[in-house]
Amino acid sequence: MSLGTSARDTINSIKGLVSVIVPVYRVKEYVAECVQSLLNQTYPHIELIFIDDAGKDGSIELVELLLKGTDISYSIIRQPENKGVSVARNMGVQAAKGEFILFVDSDDFISEHCIEKLINKATADHADIVFGSFVYIKNGQVEPSHWCYTDSDVATDTPLISYVEQKTIIMPWSRLMRRDFYINSGVRFMEGIRYEDEPWSFSLILRAKRISFVKDVIYYYRIWDGAFMSGTELDEFRINSMYQHLVNCSQESYRFDIWNFNYFRTWYARSIFFFCSKVIHSKMTNALKILYLDKVYSELRLPYKELNDIFLYPMAKKMSFILPKYRWLKMLVLLKEIKNRVCRRLQTS
């Protein structure tokens, strides 16, 4: 299932109900704390949807044991084989019956007032998405994150600005969404890639009419050795997944005609700069590094002025030092810039 397309889901939802979607995969050490935080919610109208992603470590059996005898509605969807978190979340959405959707990772946990605070804010501000503050849990200790909102972060009708200013998190958790908005958006998680949160979040923000923020910490994100995001090695698969996000941004920018916004062009240019830096410092071979740098120039739409200022010449200089055998890249950049200037003059003459 690709981003922007989906099987047609029905939007018959139960008013006031919140569907909490929890993919479960090899988290036996932490899943009990997650489940208990869901059972302790002060907001009563919830359904819990657990997707067993075939971890085979006893995690889902522990979930069943903890849920037995509770009066909260729940269901467990079993996958015969591991298909990844994107597939699990998409399946959870199809099974959801609530007016609202909340994603929770099974190695994290939420505050007891999490759902109550999010749904009150969504109702008061008529928001499609409500973002809540979160902190990290590392070695049993709470560590702050820079995604903690303040009184100055209020409901806004310009979600894209909040996104490029990094006020909205890209991760699917720590946010509550109206299910009818989400279903009608057509946005689903891209399957078969890493960093699936980035293209998903960007496409969703473009379609949101109004978003809001909760300054209270409502989500606790755990960092541990087994968690996917704790890995640091950037191999070709991860680099390619990051590239797919840039491709999605380029395609969506055409669809929504947002190139006129300076703040978007600047953000997109910086995203390209960040990606190319990751390529250069990755563990890929030089041949693959050159391949991906060339793909940037040949396949992506590049905002001229912003790239001149923060990308083209600084990156060319950096590449000439880091990859001395490929100094011709600097000439490629300069030649492309000359070509762009000539084309613009021809268009205006």
N, C-alpha and C positions, 0 to 999 in steps of 0.2 A: 504494500500500500504506500503510495508516494505522497509527499506533502502536498496539500491543497486538494486532494481527492479522497473520497471515502465511499464505502458502501453506504447506501441511504439509511441512516438511522431514524427511527421515529423519535418525536420529541414529546411524547406523552409522559409527563413527569408528575410526581406527587409534590404539591405545593409545600414549601417549607422543609422538605426532606433534603439532607445533605448526603451524597454518595461519596464515601471515602474509599479510594482505590489504592490498594497496597500490593505491589509485586513482591514476591517472596523468593529469595534465592540465596542459599548458604549463609544464613544469618542466625544460626541457632543460639549463639552467645548473646545476641542483642534483641531478638525479636520479641521476647517477653516484655521488655520495657516499652517497646512500641505498642504492642497490643494493650497493655495495661493503661497507657496514656489515652488510648482511644476509648476504652471502657469507662474512664474517669471523667469524660467530658460533661460539662455543665449544660450543654445544649443537648436535649433529649432526642430530637428527631433525626437520627442518622441511620444509615445502612452501611455495613462494612463489606467490602468486596476484596477478597484476597485471591491473588493469582499465583498458583504454585508453578514456578518456572523450572521444575524438575531438578532442584538442587540436590535431592537425595541425601541430605545430611540430617534429616529429622526436624527441620525447621517447621514445615507445614503441619507435622504431627503435633508439635508443641503448640502451634496456633490453635489447632482443633481442641486440644486439651484445655487451653485457657478460655476458650469461648463456650465450652460445654456448660450448660446451665444458666447462661446469661439471658437477659430478656431483650438484648439488642439484636435487631435483624442483621443477619450476615449470610454470606455465601462464599464458597471456595470453588474457584475454577482451576481445574487441573490440566496442566500441559503434559503430554506424553514425553516430550523432549524439550530441552532448553532452547528457547527461541529469542531470548534477550528481553530487556526491559521495555523496548519500544512496542513489541508485539503484546507484551503483558498489559501495558497501559492502554493500548488501543482496544484490547479485549474487555478491559474493565469498563471503559466508556460505553461500549456496546451493551453491557449488562446493567449499567446504572439506571436507576429509576427516579433519582432525586431532581429537585429544581436546581441544585447546586452540585458542583464536583470539587473534590479536594484530593490531590495526590499526596501520599505519604510514603517515604521509603522505609522499608522494613527494618533497617538498622538505625533509624532515627526515632525521635519521639516528639510529641507536641504538648503544649501546656494544657491544663485542664479547662481553661477558658478560651482556647484557640478558636474552635468553631463558633462559639457564641460571639466572640469579638468580631470575627470576620463576617459573619452573616448579618450582624447588626449594622456594620459599616456598609455592606453591600446594599442593604435595604434603605438605609438613610441617604446614601449618596447616589442611588440608582446606578451603580457601577456594574459593568460587565465583568471586571476582574478586580479583586481586592488583594493587595500585597501586604504581607505581615513581616515584621522584623524577625531576624533569626540570629542565633549565635552558634559557635562551634563547640563540640564536645571532643576534647583530645586528651587521651590518657586520664579520663575521668574528670577532667577540669573544664570549666566553662571559659571559652575565649571569645572576645568580641569579634564581630564582623563589621564591615563598612556598610552593610545593608541593614542599618537600624534607623528607622525613620524618626522624624521630629515633628513638632507642631507646625513647622513651615511646609511640610509635605502634605498637601491637601488634594482632594479630588480634582481631576483635571480632564478636560475635553481634548487634550493634545497628548495622547499616549506616546507618540513617536519621539517627541522631545524628551520625555521622561526616560525613554529607553536609551537614546543616544547619550544622555547625561548620566547613564548608569544608575538611575534611581529605581528601575524595575529589574528584578533578578531574572536571569535567563533560565534558572532551574524551574521545573514544573511544580515543585512543592513550595510551601509557604505562600500559597496563593489560593484563593477561592474564586471559582468561575461559575457564571450562570450556564446551565447546561444547554439551554436553547441557543444562546450565543455561540457556545463552543460547537455544537452540532452544525448549526447553520454556517459557521465559518468555513467548514470543509477542511480545516487544518487537522492533521493527525501526525503522529510521530513517524519520522522517516525510519524505515527498518533496514537493518544491515549496515549501519554506520555507527561510529563512536561520536561523542559530543552531539547526540541527537537533540539535546535541549536547545541549542542555539538557533537552528533554522525554524524549529517549532515555535519558539518564543517570539522571534522576530516577525514571523508571518501572522501570529496571533495578535500582536500589538497593532499591526497595520489595520486589522479589522475591528479592533475595539473602538467603541464610541466614547467610552468614559471609564476611567480607572480610578482607584482610590487606595489609600494606605492606612495601615494600622501601626502606630509607633511602638506598641507593646511587643515584647518578644513572645512569639507564639510557637516558634519552631526551633528544634535543637538538632543540628546537623552533625552527625558523628564522623570523625576522621579516624580511620584505623587501617592497618596494613592490608587487610583483605578487601577494602573498599576500592572500587574501580578508579575513582578520582585520585587516590593516593599514589597511583603509579605516575612516574615522571618521564619514562622513556617515550620519545616521539618516533614511532616507526612509520612506515609508509601508509599503513592502514589508518592510523590516527591522523596523519597529515592529509590524506585524501578525504577523510571525514570533515576536517576543518575546511578544506577547499570546497566541499559540497555546500557548506554554509555560505561561503562567499558567492557561489553560483546562485544559490537561492535568493540571496539579497539582491543580486543584480537582476534576476528575473522578476522578483516582486517589485523592484523599484520601477520597472517598466509598467507593470500592471497597474500600479497605484499612482504613477506619474509624480514621484516625489523628488525628482532631481532638481527642482527649482528651490528646494529648501537648503540653504547653506549649511545648516547644522547637520543635515543628513549627509551631504557630500563630504564634509570634514570627517564625520564619524566613519564613513565607509572607507575613506582614504586611510585613516589610521588603522582600521581593521585589516586592510591589505598590507600595510606596513608591518603590523604585528604578525600576520601570517608568514610573510616572507622572512622575517627574523626567525620564526620558529623553524622554517624550512632550513635555513642556513645552519642553525645550531642543532638540527636533528641528527639522528644516527644513520640517516640514509647515505647512500653513496653519492659522490659528487655528480654523477650522471643523473641520478634521480632528482637531486636538488635543482639542477639546471632545467630538467624537464618541468618541474612544478613552477619554477620562476618564469619559464617561457609560457606556460599555460596561463599565468596571471595576465601577461601582456597580450596574449592572442585570444583569450576566451572571455575575459571580464570587461565590463564597461568601467572605464577609469575617469574619475572627475579631474579635469585638467589642472586647474589652478591649485587645488588642494594637494594634488600629488606632486606638483612642482615644488611647493613649499615644504612639504614634510616627508616626501617619499622618494621621488626620482633621483635627485642628486645625492642625498645622504645615503640611500640604499646602494646606489651605484658605487659610491666611494667605499662603503662597507664591504660590498662584495669583492671589490678589487683587492682588498687586504686579506679577507678570509679565504677567498678562492683565487689565489694568484694565477692558477692555470687558465682562468676564465676571465681575464681582463677585458676580453672582447665584449663582455656584457655591458661594460660602461659605454662602449661605442654603440651597442644596440639601444641602450636607453637614450642616448643623445640623438641617434638617428630617428628613433620613434618620435621624440619631441619635435625635431625639425619637421617630420612628416605631418604631425598634428597641427603645427603652426601654419604650414602651407595649406592644409585642407581647410582650416578655419578661415584663412584669408580668401580662399577661392569661394567659400560659401557666402561670405559677406560682400564680395565684389560684384 
